């Protein structure tokens, strides 16, 4: 294990995936507020960047990588 830079936005119940050598943290919640933000970690320079947000805020979702894309999968209601 090694420490890395902190996220730009504190969050819990987020989804995580690896794609193309980057780590993605997707959605989640900050306190009780659901987030639509997505952060990408670059291990080369130990930095997190905010990238394009999702169109809907989600927490507790799952993610999968398929055909070079990261898909956010929301639970059924």
C-alpha positions in Angstrom: 0.0 0.0 0.0 1.0 3.6 -0.6 -0.7 6.9 0.1 -1.9 9.1 -2.6 -3.1 12.6 -2.9 -6.6 13.4 -1.4 -9.6 13.7 -3.6 -10.9 17.2 -4.5 -14.3 16.4 -3.0 -14.8 14.3 0.1 -17.3 11.5 -0.6 -18.6 8.1 0.5 -20.7 5.4 -1.2 -18.9 6.2 -4.5 -18.2 3.8 -7.3 -14.6 3.0 -8.3 -13.1 1.6 -11.5 -9.7 1.4 -13.3 -9.6 2.2 -17.0 -6.5 3.0 -19.1 -4.2 3.2 -16.2 -6.3 5.8 -14.4 -8.5 5.3 -11.3 -12.0 6.8 -11.4 -14.1 7.8 -8.4 -17.7 8.2 -9.5 -20.6 9.9 -7.7 -21.2 9.1 -4.1 -22.4 11.4 -1.4 -20.9 14.3 0.6 -22.8 14.1 3.9 -26.4 13.6 2.7 -26.0 15.3 -0.7 -25.7 12.9 -3.7 -22.9 13.8 -6.1 -22.7 13.7 -9.9 -19.0 14.5 -9.9 -16.3 12.2 -11.3 -12.6 12.4 -10.4 -9.7 10.7 -12.2 -6.5 9.8 -10.5 -3.2 9.9 -12.5 -0.6 7.7 -10.7 2.1 9.3 -12.9 1.9 12.6 -11.0 -0.2 11.6 -8.0 -3.0 14.0 -8.8 -6.8 13.9 -8.9 -8.7 15.9 -11.6 -12.4 16.6 -11.8 -13.6 15.5 -15.2 -17.0 15.7 -16.9 -19.8 15.1 -14.4 -22.6 12.5 -14.8 -26.0 13.9 -15.9 -27.6 12.5 -12.7 -26.3 12.4 -9.1 -25.9 8.9 -7.8 -24.6 7.1 -4.7 -24.2 3.4 -4.0 -24.1 2.6 -7.7 -21.9 0.0 -9.3 -19.6 0.4 -12.2 -18.2 -1.9 -14.9 -15.7 -1.5 -17.7 -16.9 -2.6 -21.2 -15.4 -1.9 -24.6 -13.1 0.8 -23.2 -15.8 2.7 -21.4 -16.7 2.9 -17.7 -20.4 2.4 -17.2 -22.3 3.5 -14.0 -25.0 1.0 -13.1 -27.8 2.2 -10.8 -29.7 -0.2 -8.7 -33.3 -1.0 -9.6 -36.0 0.7 -7.5 
